[in-house]
């Protein structure tokens, strides 16, 4: 009889960042903070998706919020 193995899920918790005119909506930072707490409990990573151009200055605030 073959032994079955169960693979652990390895996915991340994703947050889609809301930005307009190169300004992050504050709710995005709140969601990242909540996602970080959840991810810590589940031993997962947090990932953040932000769409737009010339958004380099938004990376650090997203990172420090939990991404």
Buried (B, 14 or more C-beta within 10 A) or exposed (E): EEEEEEEEEEEEBEBEBBBEEEEBEEEBBEBBBBBBEEBEEEEBBBBBEBEEEEBEEBEEBBEEBBB
